[in-house]
Amino acid sequence: MKMRESIRCAILAGWFAGTALYSNAQGRGGREAASAVPPVVTPTESKGAPVVALPLDPSGYIISNSPNIPAPISTKHSITIKGQLISYTATTGYLQLTTEDGKPKANIFFVAYTKDGVADQRKRPMTYTFNGGPGSSSVWLHMGIIGPKRVLMSDKGDVLPPPYRYVDNEYSWLDKTDMVFLDPVTTGYSRAVTGENDKQFHGYEEDIQSMGEAIRLYATRYDRWQSPKFLAGESYGTTRAAGLSEYLQSKYKFYLNGVVLISSILNMQTARFDIGNDLPFPLFLPTYTATAWYHKKLDADLQRDLKSTLKEVEAFALGEYHTALMKGSELSEAEYTGIVNKLSRYTGLSKAYIRQTNLRIDIHKFDKELRRADGLTVGRLDSRFTGRDYNDVGVSPEFDPSNDGTISGPYSAALNHYVRAELKFKNDLPYEILGGRVQPWNYNNVQNRYLNVAESLRKAMAVNPYLKVWVLCGYYDLATPYFASEYTFNTMGLRPEQKKNVNFTFYEAGHMLYVHKPSLVQVKKDADRLYDEVMKEINAAPLN
């Protein structure tokens, strides 16, 4: 009996200590200053189970999340967009994914912005937003283009000195749509709960299911089923969005009005430089040309006008170049030399180097080679940017100057301050901006072949004839080249009436095209057009 009583006392002592740790970690102190959405009572809470402590690993990281999540926090704000003062509510917290019998599985972190004073949600669009990776949080779209705050950079997109700043985003889409930013499991503050293996969420199908459930849960909990519905994703987030367009429709009968694909990649074969896969080489070529044009490495006649030069290169890529790659060793010496000469002319690389590549220029090698003589590398996410390696003899760059050397620091600093200081959500978990904690990503659904979600999007468009698709491309994006996106849509079997629902827009920027101020301004105009057209179509529908 004494031993049993001692164990009971030890458990109680641990519980009180754990409760204090959890309260501090979740920032319950000071919550009274912000209005909170009433908490959703989980099965464990309804039984009176105590809040459990979050276990720490030796480095101090919280290695799992509690099944007892804190209530979301709501704060009031305002912003001026196009001369219009908009009052809005920011709601920050967790959506908990559970089994149908109530067992907690994962906590999805979200930040939602909703315009105040809207009487009829059927006339107010809702946009569900995320980035990609896999392994990226939603910080880039959140604080770069769509949300009410944006990271301050130069008009070109150059990083400013630390500790960095963010400002009101006068180009936010908040005047046209409410929005919720969702972080997939093990990105941002999202985590699998205690006792759950996070690997069950790290894969194409697993991610579609968990993010689809998070979207359904938000729409249900916040009564947005009758709102016009949009998805907006960037990079792998476009892969996710295409997959979700069919999944949400078939699983939950959750029909969308629009899908926004920023720096799109739907067919992974277009970007995998594997031996035997020649598809990426002609599809990346126009972006190599745009990059060489930007760095003034082309002949004078090609430097005059970027768009006319790209049209010439696109025709070559689809014609002579594609045919040459298909012919392979059957090319005559004269044909081979002709392709070498044109590739050199269109890329700014030497003829000798083109021969060494056997007409096949790898993206990372291009990034190192284009400005090797200058001791510089060019960026992958945005090839306008340059970096400098330890020496100039490497095969590929040591780092991406358009990522590690430009955007990572400012966006991380902004998000970590903004969420705590302005949204009043205090959480001591590390906010996983973009990392490898989700790797290896599970592609078991496409073993021995390339993931291609274009068919998922086509099916969604076939079933839902009102579904609009907007594809945004940057000319200097070497991660998801614009010509590869065009190829994907040209070959996905869209019928004429479906093709009319697809709109491409192009910008003289890179992967994160919004870091380029003129592109950010133009994207806002293009976004307004999309939402206005969709709402016009909805309002024109007969009421009876």
RODO-2510 file (C-alpha; in nm, 4 decimals, decimal comma):
residues 544
     n   res          X          Y          Z
     1     m     0,0000     0,0000     0,0000
     2     k     0,2818     0,2393     0,0862
     3     m     0,4464     0,1764    -0,2502
     4     r     0,1166     0,2312    -0,4332
     5     e     0,0580     0,5572    -0,2405
     6     s     0,4102     0,6745    -0,3243
     7     i     0,3526     0,6095    -0,6932
     8     r     0,0226     0,8009    -0,6793
     9     c     0,1919     1,1003    -0,5156
    10     a     0,4713     1,0949    -0,7701
    11     i     0,2220     1,0933    -1,0575
    12     l     0,0315     1,3873    -0,9075
    13     a     0,3511     1,5832    -0,8537
    14     g     0,4570     1,5156    -1,2116
    15     w     0,1186     1,6213    -1,3374
    16     f     0,1289     1,9594    -1,1552
    17     a     0,4800     2,0259    -1,2844
    18     g     0,3779     1,9175    -1,6331
    19     t     0,0724     2,1401    -1,6292
    20     a     0,2893     2,4402    -1,5487
    21     l     0,5330     2,3512    -1,8261
    22     y     0,2519     2,3088    -2,0791
    23     s     0,0867     2,6347    -1,9767
    24     n     0,4148     2,8219    -2,0231
    25     a     0,4896     2,6499    -2,3522
    26     q     0,1495     2,7401    -2,4966
    27     g     0,1574     3,0943    -2,3599
    28     r    -0,1604     3,0843    -2,1519
    29     g    -0,0391     3,3813    -1,9539
    30     g    -0,1785     3,6966    -2,1123
    31     r    -0,4432     3,5158    -2,3169
    32     e    -0,7153     3,7038    -2,1341
    33     a    -0,6118     4,0155    -2,3272
    34     a    -0,7334     3,8556    -2,6522
    35     s    -1,0792     3,7226    -2,7280
    36     a    -1,0697     3,3458    -2,7746
    37     v    -1,2899     3,1155    -2,9776
    38     p    -1,4544     2,8699    -2,7346
    39     p    -1,2368     2,5596    -2,7066
    40     v    -1,3415     2,2376    -2,8722
    41     v    -1,3687     1,9751    -2,5998
    42     t    -1,1840     1,6603    -2,6931
    43     p    -1,2824     1,3182    -2,5569
    44     t    -0,9905     1,3268    -2,3142
    45     e    -1,0949     1,6663    -2,1816
    46     s    -1,4555     1,5559    -2,1397
    47     k    -1,3357     1,2783    -1,9095
    48     g    -1,1421     1,5225    -1,6967
    49     a    -0,7991     1,3957    -1,8001
    50     p    -0,5151     1,6309    -1,7032
    51     v    -0,3139     1,8300    -1,9549
    52     v     0,0109     1,6412    -2,0062
    53     a     0,3576     1,7898    -2,0203
    54     l     0,5310     1,8180    -2,3547
    55     p     0,8394     1,5929    -2,3431
    56     l     1,1731     1,7438    -2,4403
    57     d     1,4667     1,5859    -2,6158
    58     p     1,8229     1,6597    -2,4861
    59     s     1,8558     1,9624    -2,7158
    60     g     1,5464     2,1223    -2,5629
    61     y     1,3122     2,0688    -2,8586
    62     i     0,9566     1,9649    -2,7894
    63     i     0,9405     1,6280    -2,9602
    64     s     0,5641     1,5825    -2,9609
    65     n     0,2514     1,7814    -2,9084
    66     s    -0,0217     1,7469    -2,6513
    67     p    -0,3556     1,5830    -2,7252
    68     n    -0,5070     1,8702    -2,5235
    69     i    -0,4674     2,1740    -2,7459
    70     p    -0,5217     2,5338    -2,6323
    71     a    -0,8159     2,7303    -2,7669
    72     p    -0,7558     2,9407    -3,0802
    73     i    -0,6931     3,3100    -3,0168
    74     s    -0,8729     3,5913    -3,1989
    75     t    -0,7382     3,9449    -3,2362
    76     k    -0,8758     4,2512    -3,4134
    77     h    -0,6890     4,4482    -3,6826
    78     s    -0,7372     4,6788    -3,9786
    79     i    -0,5577     4,7475    -4,3058
    80     t    -0,5982     4,9792    -4,6023
    81     i    -0,6022     4,8119    -4,9448
    82     k    -0,6602     5,0202    -5,2598
    83     g    -0,7870     5,3049    -5,0444
    84     q    -1,0390     5,0869    -4,8603
    85     l    -1,0107     5,0444    -4,4825
    86     i    -1,0777     4,6812    -4,3959
    87     s    -1,1380     4,5686    -4,0400
    88     y    -1,0635     4,2018    -3,9893
    89     t    -1,0222     3,9283    -3,7317
    90     a    -0,7123     3,7097    -3,7122
    91     t    -0,7684     3,3653    -3,5594
    92     t    -0,4603     3,1650    -3,4639
    93     g    -0,4400     2,8159    -3,3227
    94     y    -0,4723     2,4449    -3,3923
    95     l    -0,7112     2,2221    -3,5813
    96     q    -0,6846     1,8772    -3,4275
    97     l    -0,7066     1,5769    -3,6560
    98     t    -0,8682     1,2800    -3,4875
    99     t    -1,0065     0,9412    -3,5747
   100     e    -1,3858     0,9216    -3,5881
   101     d    -1,3899     0,7770    -3,2352
   102     g    -1,2073     1,0884    -3,1115
   103     k    -0,8459     0,9705    -3,0797
   104     p    -0,6141     1,2717    -3,1414
   105     k    -0,3637     1,2189    -3,4237
   106     a    -0,2087     1,5540    -3,5152
   107     n    -0,2421     1,9260    -3,4532
   108     i    -0,2484     2,1478    -3,7630
   109     f    -0,1413     2,5058    -3,6968
   110     f    -0,3426     2,7708    -3,8790
   111     v    -0,3737     3,1460    -3,9083
   112     a    -0,7038     3,2708    -4,0519
   113     y    -0,8046     3,6230    -4,1572
   114     t    -1,1734     3,7076    -4,1931
   115     k    -1,3243     4,0417    -4,2859
   116     d    -1,5496     4,1876    -4,0179
   117     g    -1,9104     4,2863    -4,0812
   118     v    -1,9855     4,0278    -4,3518
   119     a    -2,3512     3,9302    -4,3196
   120     d    -2,3670     3,6701    -4,5957
   121     q    -2,0742     3,4262    -4,6151
   122     r    -2,2076     3,3010    -4,9497
   123     k    -2,0762     3,6238    -5,1021
   124     r    -1,7387     3,6147    -4,9302
   125     p    -1,4776     3,3770    -5,0799
   126     m    -1,2588     3,1591    -4,8567
   127     t    -0,9066     3,0710    -4,9721
   128     y    -0,7187     2,7771    -4,8180
   129     t    -0,3482     2,8415    -4,8529
   130     f    -0,0219     2,6492    -4,8103
   131     n     0,3304     2,6218    -4,9453
   132     g     0,5211     2,3132    -5,0491
   133     g     0,8640     2,1592    -4,9976
   134     p     0,7652     1,8956    -4,9036
   135     g     0,8614     2,0291    -4,5623
   136     s     0,7705     2,3953    -4,5993
   137     s     0,5455     2,5967    -4,3743
   138     s     0,2991     2,8457    -4,5222
   139     v     0,5127     3,1456    -4,4225
   140     w     0,6059     3,2421    -4,7800
   141     l     0,2551     3,2998    -4,9122
   142     h     0,1432     3,4184    -4,5689
   143     m     0,3995     3,6981    -4,5356
   144     g     0,5054     3,7450    -4,8946
   145     i     0,1958     3,7946    -5,1052
   146     i    -0,1536     3,6991    -4,9813
   147     g    -0,1694     3,7880    -4,6103
   148     p    -0,2099     4,1318    -4,4518
   149     k     0,1591     4,1635    -4,3621
   150     r     0,4600     4,1270    -4,5893
   151     v     0,8328     4,1048    -4,5366
   152     l     1,0100     4,4239    -4,6424
   153     m     1,2772     4,3757    -4,9091
   154     s     1,4175     4,5899    -5,1888
   155     d     1,2060     4,6339    -5,5021
   156     k     1,4255     4,3758    -5,6763
   157     g     1,3972     4,1375    -5,3831
   158     d     1,7376     4,1911    -5,2240
   159     v     1,7629     4,1216    -4,8535
   160     l     1,7948     4,4230    -4,6240
   161     p     2,0187     4,4255    -4,3136
   162     p     1,9043     4,2183    -4,0129
   163     p     1,7086     4,2127    -3,7860
   164     y     1,4649     4,2682    -4,0799
   165     r     1,1184     4,4238    -4,0919
   166     y     0,7667     4,3555    -4,2102
   167     v     0,4969     4,6072    -4,3030
   168     d     0,1258     4,6209    -4,3839
   169     n     0,0716     4,4489    -4,7157
   170     e    -0,1277     4,6899    -4,9297
   171     y    -0,1280     4,4195    -5,2002
   172     s    -0,2968     4,1600    -4,9797
   173     w    -0,5911     3,9670    -5,1213
   174     l    -0,7928     4,0316    -4,8051
   175     d    -1,0178     4,2835    -4,9793
   176     k    -1,1361     4,0026    -5,2093
   177     t    -1,1250     3,6903    -4,9923
   178     d    -1,0987     3,5577    -4,6409
   179     m    -0,8020     3,3234    -4,6032
   180     v    -0,6551     3,0547    -4,3836
   181     f    -0,2901     2,9530    -4,3894
   182     l    -0,2283     2,5878    -4,3019
   183     d     0,0992     2,4232    -4,2018
   184     p     0,1266     2,0496    -4,2831
   185     v     0,2336     1,8137    -4,0043
   186     t     0,5961     1,8725    -3,8898
   187     t     0,6095     2,2153    -4,0532
   188     g     0,5457     2,5454    -3,8768
   189     y     0,3965     2,4653    -3,5354
   190     s     0,2097     2,1574    -3,6649
   191     r     0,3009     1,8275    -3,5000
   192     a     0,1804     1,4734    -3,4539
   193     v     0,0458     1,4314    -3,0998
   194     t     0,2226     1,2402    -2,8257
   195     g     0,2521     0,8743    -2,9096
   196     e     0,1786     0,9173    -3,2805
   197     n     0,4458     0,8571    -3,5443
   198     d     0,4767     1,1663    -3,7626
   199     k     0,5799     0,9508    -4,0594
   200     q     0,2139     0,8598    -4,1081
   201     f     0,1690     1,2145    -4,2453
   202     h     0,4868     1,2363    -4,4561
   203     g     0,3930     1,1247    -4,8044
   204     y     0,1878     1,2311    -5,1035
   205     e    -0,1290     1,0395    -5,0178
   206     e    -0,0848     1,0836    -4,6422
   207     d    -0,0454     1,4595    -4,6869
   208     i    -0,3497     1,4878    -4,9149
   209     q    -0,5608     1,3062    -4,6565
   210     s    -0,4431     1,5098    -4,3557
   211     m    -0,4581     1,8476    -4,5301
   212     g    -0,7936     1,7583    -4,6835
   213     e    -0,9272     1,6770    -4,3382
   214     a    -0,7879     2,0056    -4,2007
   215     i    -0,9662     2,2011    -4,4744
   216     r    -1,2920     2,0141    -4,4164
   217     l    -1,2601     2,0679    -4,0429
   218     y    -1,2007     2,4417    -4,0779
   219     a    -1,4951     2,4818    -4,3178
   220     t    -1,7182     2,2885    -4,0784
   221     r    -1,6075     2,4505    -3,7539
   222     y    -1,6154     2,8058    -3,8883
   223     d    -1,9275     2,7594    -4,1060
   224     r    -1,7676     2,8217    -4,4476
   225     w    -1,9270     2,5450    -4,6529
   226     q    -2,1428     2,7934    -4,8426
   227     s    -1,8595     3,0351    -4,9165
   228     p    -1,6985     3,0338    -5,2619
   229     k    -1,3937     2,8103    -5,2122
   230     f    -1,0386     2,8465    -5,3428
   231     l    -0,7082     2,6676    -5,2921
   232     a    -0,3787     2,8555    -5,3291
   233     g    -0,0492     2,6669    -5,3255
   234     e     0,3096     2,7351    -5,4169
   235     s     0,5708     2,4897    -5,5526
   236     y     0,4950     2,1432    -5,4068
   237     g     0,1911     2,3203    -5,2699
   238     t     0,0631     2,3227    -5,6297
   239     t     0,1121     1,9455    -5,6363
   240     r    -0,0911     1,9284    -5,3150
   241     a    -0,3567     2,1658    -5,4504
   242     a    -0,4072     1,9624    -5,7665
   243     g    -0,4381     1,6437    -5,5631
   244     l    -0,6746     1,8087    -5,3170
   245     s    -0,8979     1,9418    -5,5942
   246     e    -1,0029     1,5857    -5,6743
   247     y    -0,9727     1,4456    -5,3202
   248     l    -1,1937     1,7088    -5,1559
   249     q    -1,4480     1,6730    -5,4335
   250     s    -1,4664     1,2938    -5,4260
   251     k    -1,4178     1,2375    -5,0521
   252     y    -1,6258     1,5189    -4,8997
   253     k    -1,8192     1,6536    -5,2022
   254     f    -1,6329     1,9778    -5,1311
   255     y    -1,6439     2,1578    -5,4671
   256     l    -1,4035     2,4401    -5,5438
   257     n    -1,4473     2,7590    -5,7428
   258     g    -1,0786     2,8136    -5,8093
   259     v    -0,7285     2,6722    -5,7740
   260     v    -0,4295     2,9099    -5,7703
   261     l    -0,0988     2,7481    -5,8693
   262     i     0,2036     2,9665    -5,7919
   263     s     0,5297     2,8310    -5,9402
   264     s     0,3562     2,5154    -6,0460
   265     i     0,4828     2,1577    -6,0681
   266     l     0,2234     1,8882    -6,1323
   267     n     0,4334     1,6363    -6,3260
   268     m     0,7568     1,5455    -6,1467
   269     q     0,9050     1,3948    -6,4622
   270     t     0,9464     1,7464    -6,6002
   271     a     1,2012     1,8317    -6,3290
   272     r     1,3956     1,5106    -6,2599
   273     f     1,7359     1,5039    -6,4287
   274     d     1,7663     1,1265    -6,4235
   275     i     1,9656     0,9254    -6,6729
   276     g     1,7215     0,8162    -6,9391
   277     n     1,4726     1,0961    -6,8708
   278     d     1,5374     1,3631    -7,1335
   279     l     1,2141     1,5562    -7,0745
   280     p     1,3572     1,8271    -6,8429
   281     f     1,6335     1,9388    -7,0806
   282     p     1,4140     2,1117    -7,3426
   283     l     1,1659     2,2290    -7,0761
   284     f     1,4355     2,4035    -6,8697
   285     l     1,6075     2,5564    -7,1734
   286     p     1,3920     2,8745    -7,1990
   287     t     1,4635     2,9507    -6,8319
   288     y     1,8359     2,8996    -6,8958
   289     t     1,7961     3,1537    -7,1749
   290     a     1,6070     3,3999    -6,9534
   291     t     1,8791     3,3662    -6,6914
   292     a     2,1582     3,4232    -6,9433
   293     w     1,9608     3,7206    -7,0782
   294     y     1,9328     3,8727    -6,7312
   295     h     2,3079     3,8315    -6,6731
   296     k     2,3849     3,9694    -7,0233
   297     k     2,5532     3,6521    -7,1480
   298     l     2,3722     3,6284    -7,4826
   299     d     2,4597     3,7700    -7,8235
   300     a     2,3465     4,1259    -7,8860
   301     d     2,0512     4,0312    -8,1075
   302     l     1,9111     3,8042    -7,8357
   303     q     1,9556     4,0674    -7,5653
   304     r     1,7154     4,3141    -7,7292
   305     d     1,3843     4,1734    -7,6036
   306     l     1,3377     3,8881    -7,3567
   307     k     0,9940     3,7719    -7,4674
   308     s     1,0747     3,7557    -7,8388
   309     t     1,3958     3,5697    -7,7580
   310     l     1,2062     3,3194    -7,5454
   311     k     0,9596     3,2520    -7,8284
   312     e     1,2511     3,1626    -8,0548
   313     v     1,4038     2,9342    -7,7924
   314     e     1,0722     2,7636    -7,7139
   315     a     1,0301     2,6728    -8,0803
   316     f     1,3822     2,5297    -8,0893
   317     a     1,3261     2,3371    -7,7653
   318     l     1,0087     2,1686    -7,8913
   319     g     1,1466     2,1142    -8,2409
   320     e     1,5124     2,0593    -8,3262
   321     y     1,6344     2,0103    -7,9698
   322     h     1,3664     1,7630    -7,8661
   323     t     1,4173     1,5672    -8,1890
   324     a     1,7933     1,5599    -8,1360
   325     l     1,7558     1,4165    -7,7879
   326     m     1,5180     1,1538    -7,9214
   327     k     1,7614     1,0542    -8,1955
   328     g     2,0498     1,0229    -7,9510
   329     s     2,3525     0,8488    -8,1015
   330     e     2,1812     0,8448    -8,4427
   331     l     2,2565     1,2162    -8,4820
   332     s     2,5017     1,2905    -8,7580
   333     e     2,8104     1,4945    -8,6737
   334     a     2,6676     1,7898    -8,8645
   335     e     2,3378     1,7670    -8,6734
   336     y     2,5199     1,7329    -8,3410
   337     t     2,7373     2,0356    -8,4120
   338     g     2,4323     2,2385    -8,5130
   339     i     2,2599     2,1621    -8,1814
   340     v     2,5800     2,2445    -7,9893
   341     n     2,6026     2,5825    -8,1601
   342     k     2,2405     2,6729    -8,0871
   343     l     2,2542     2,5549    -7,7249
   344     s     2,5639     2,7671    -7,6744
   345     r     2,3900     3,0645    -7,8338
   346     y     2,0770     3,0232    -7,6203
   347     t     2,2473     2,9535    -7,2853
   348     g     2,5632     3,1632    -7,2865
   349     l     2,7688     2,8494    -7,2168
   350     s     3,0729     2,7559    -7,4244
   351     k     3,0481     2,5097    -7,7109
   352     a     3,3138     2,2963    -7,5452
   353     y     3,1057     2,2733    -7,2284
   354     i     2,7905     2,1863    -7,4245
   355     r     2,9799     1,8987    -7,5860
   356     q     3,0966     1,7803    -7,2449
   357     t     2,7326     1,7607    -7,1320
   358     n     2,6374     1,5599    -7,4408
   359     l     2,3686     1,8217    -7,5124
   360     r     2,2117     1,7683    -7,1683
   361     i     2,2537     2,0639    -6,9311
   362     d     2,1712     1,9866    -6,5679
   363     i     2,0169     2,2696    -6,3665
   364     h     2,2697     2,2648    -6,0819
   365     k     2,5630     2,2492    -6,3211
   366     f     2,4166     2,5405    -6,5154
   367     d     2,3894     2,7434    -6,1950
   368     k     2,7615     2,6920    -6,1371
   369     e     2,8809     2,7253    -6,4953
   370     l     2,7046     3,0345    -6,6300
   371     r     2,9135     3,2833    -6,4322
   372     r     3,2066     3,0640    -6,3326
   373     a     3,4502     3,3014    -6,5038
   374     d     3,3197     3,5798    -6,2782
   375     g     3,3562     3,3658    -5,9655
   376     l     2,9788     3,3660    -5,9145
   377     t     2,6921     3,1188    -5,9047
   378     v     2,3277     3,1905    -5,9895
   379     g     2,0221     3,1034    -5,7824
   380     r     1,7896     2,8080    -5,8315
   381     l     1,4736     2,9618    -5,6839
   382     d     1,5499     3,2927    -5,8511
   383     s     1,8294     3,2994    -6,1075
   384     r     1,8615     3,6776    -6,0906
   385     f     2,0561     3,6377    -5,7680
   386     t     2,4238     3,5460    -5,7421
   387     g     2,6435     3,3856    -5,4771
   388     r     3,0098     3,3132    -5,4243
   389     d     3,1445     2,9705    -5,3290
   390     y     3,4660     2,8742    -5,1502
   391     n     3,6266     2,8264    -5,4921
   392     d     3,5249     2,8212    -5,8566
   393     v     3,6070     2,4623    -5,9532
   394     g     3,3009     2,2847    -5,8108
   395     v     3,0408     2,1048    -6,0194
   396     s     2,7410     2,2724    -5,8513
   397     p     2,6839     2,5663    -5,6116
   398     e     2,7474     2,5275    -5,2377
   399     f     2,4194     2,7075    -5,1557
   400     d     2,1276     2,8764    -5,3257
   401     p     2,1862     3,2538    -5,3075
   402     s     1,8158     3,3132    -5,3753
   403     n     1,7154     3,1078    -5,0704
   404     d     1,9755     3,0789    -4,7943
   405     g     2,1359     3,4070    -4,8931
   406     t     1,8161     3,6072    -4,9429
   407     i     1,4721     3,5083    -4,8140
   408     s     1,5190     3,2576    -4,5316
   409     g     1,6355     3,4969    -4,2606
   410     p     1,3814     3,7772    -4,3164
   411     y     1,0793     3,5461    -4,3351
   412     s     1,1812     3,3460    -4,0296
   413     a     1,2383     3,6565    -3,8187
   414     a     0,9122     3,8138    -3,9325
   415     l     0,6919     3,5130    -3,8632
   416     n     0,8404     3,4317    -3,5243
   417     h     0,7891     3,7882    -3,4037
   418     y     0,4533     3,8519    -3,5691
   419     v     0,2699     3,5464    -3,4375
   420     r     0,3690     3,6122    -3,0776
   421     a     0,3679     3,9926    -3,0668
   422     e     0,0635     4,0768    -3,2824
   423     l    -0,1452     3,7609    -3,3023
   424     k    -0,0860     3,6881    -2,9305
   425     f    -0,0183     3,3190    -2,9925
   426     k     0,2680     3,2119    -2,7690
   427     n     0,4285     2,8782    -2,8447
   428     d     0,7818     2,7706    -2,7618
   429     l     0,7938     2,5055    -3,0302
   430     p     1,0444     2,5923    -3,3041
   431     y     0,8552     2,7190    -3,6058
   432     e     0,9764     2,4901    -3,8845
   433     i     1,0117     2,7312    -4,1768
   434     l     1,1542     2,4937    -4,4373
   435     g     1,3461     2,1831    -4,3431
   436     g     1,4052     1,8154    -4,3818
   437     r     1,2083     1,6806    -4,0877
   438     v     0,9475     1,5330    -4,3233
   439     q     1,2064     1,3405    -4,5241
   440     p     1,2095     1,0818    -4,6651
   441     w     0,8787     1,1718    -4,8296
   442     n     0,6704     0,8692    -4,9186
   443     y     0,5943     0,8273    -5,2896
   444     n     0,4845     0,4651    -5,2620
   445     n     0,1742     0,5481    -5,4641
   446     v     0,3970     0,5952    -5,7703
   447     q     0,6761     0,3428    -5,7223
   448     n     0,8928     0,3043    -6,0335
   449     r     0,7287     0,6048    -6,1998
   450     y     0,7013     0,9809    -6,1583
   451     l     0,4271     1,1497    -5,9588
   452     n     0,1896     1,3289    -6,1958
   453     v    -0,1124     1,4965    -6,0365
   454     a    -0,2237     1,6713    -6,3545
   455     e    -0,4722     1,3894    -6,4042
   456     s    -0,6242     1,4585    -6,0614
   457     l    -0,6796     1,8208    -6,1586
   458     r    -0,8223     1,7206    -6,4968
   459     k    -1,0723     1,4882    -6,3292
   460     a    -1,1776     1,7624    -6,0881
   461     m    -1,2296     2,0026    -6,3803
   462     a    -1,4254     1,7422    -6,5740
   463     v    -1,6671     1,6846    -6,2867
   464     n    -1,6876     2,0517    -6,1869
   465     p    -1,7229     2,2663    -6,5033
   466     y    -1,7010     2,5890    -6,3007
   467     l    -1,3552     2,5185    -6,1583
   468     k    -1,1095     2,7934    -6,2579
   469     v    -0,7322     2,7378    -6,2568
   470     w    -0,4801     3,0220    -6,2431
   471     v    -0,1125     2,9381    -6,3054
   472     l     0,1511     3,1973    -6,2066
   473     c     0,5013     3,1575    -6,3541
   474     g     0,8315     3,3400    -6,3079
   475     y     1,0725     3,3608    -6,6006
   476     y     1,3710     3,3224    -6,3663
   477     d     1,2378     3,0236    -6,1734
   478     l     1,4774     2,7295    -6,2140
   479     a     1,2943     2,5173    -5,9566
   480     t     0,9633     2,4947    -6,1456
   481     p     1,0261     2,6415    -6,4936
   482     y     0,7390     2,8115    -6,6717
   483     f     0,7817     2,6088    -6,9921
   484     a     0,7453     2,2842    -6,7977
   485     s     0,4166     2,4135    -6,6529
   486     e     0,2907     2,4996    -6,9999
   487     y     0,3924     2,1555    -7,1265
   488     t     0,2038     1,9877    -6,8413
   489     f    -0,1210     2,1696    -6,9164
   490     n    -0,0796     2,1216    -7,2910
   491     t    -0,0500     1,7445    -7,2481
   492     m    -0,3017     1,6706    -6,9713
   493     g    -0,5922     1,6146    -7,2086
   494     l    -0,8084     1,9162    -7,1289
   495     r    -1,1176     1,9562    -7,3457
   496     p    -1,1743     2,2963    -7,5134
   497     e    -1,4313     2,4046    -7,2536
   498     q    -1,1872     2,3108    -6,9758
   499     k    -0,8938     2,4927    -7,1352
   500     k    -1,1022     2,8115    -7,1245
   501     n    -1,0977     2,7833    -6,7450
   502     v    -0,7154     2,7865    -6,7290
   503     n    -0,5267     3,1162    -6,7198
   504     f    -0,1468     3,1591    -6,7282
   505     t     0,0288     3,4767    -6,6163
   506     f     0,4042     3,5400    -6,6425
   507     y     0,6337     3,7635    -6,4382
   508     e     0,9951     3,8777    -6,4636
   509     a     1,0747     3,7180    -6,1307
   510     g     1,1678     3,3820    -5,9811
   511     h     1,0048     3,1064    -5,7760
   512     m     0,8941     3,3436    -5,4989
   513     l     0,7823     3,5868    -5,7657
   514     y     0,6354     3,8280    -5,5095
   515     v     0,9771     3,9315    -5,3723
   516     h     1,0042     4,1311    -5,6955
   517     k     0,7981     4,4430    -5,6214
   518     p     0,6704     4,5075    -5,9779
   519     s     0,5539     4,1445    -5,9970
   520     l     0,3840     4,1711    -5,6579
   521     v     0,1910     4,4735    -5,7816
   522     q     0,0855     4,2944    -6,1012
   523     v    -0,0126     3,9758    -5,9165
   524     k    -0,2546     4,1781    -5,7046
   525     k    -0,4243     4,3090    -6,0205
   526     d    -0,4415     3,9576    -6,1647
   527     a    -0,5790     3,8150    -5,8379
   528     d    -0,8500     4,0811    -5,8270
   529     r    -0,9514     3,9802    -6,1785
   530     l    -0,9832     3,6124    -6,0817
   531     y    -1,2004     3,6730    -5,7765
   532     d    -1,4128     3,9317    -5,9567
   533     e    -1,4779     3,6943    -6,2479
   534     v    -1,5730     3,4072    -6,0181
   535     m    -1,8062     3,6236    -5,8106
   536     k    -1,9617     3,7671    -6,1268
   537     e    -2,0324     3,4126    -6,2479
   538     i    -2,1849     3,3184    -5,9116
   539     n    -2,4010     3,6300    -5,8954
   540     a    -2,5237     3,5773    -6,2522
   541     a    -2,6558     3,2296    -6,1725
   542     p    -3,0377     3,2035    -6,1518
   543     l    -3,1747     3,2011    -5,7975
   544     n    -3,4721     2,9747    -5,8756
***
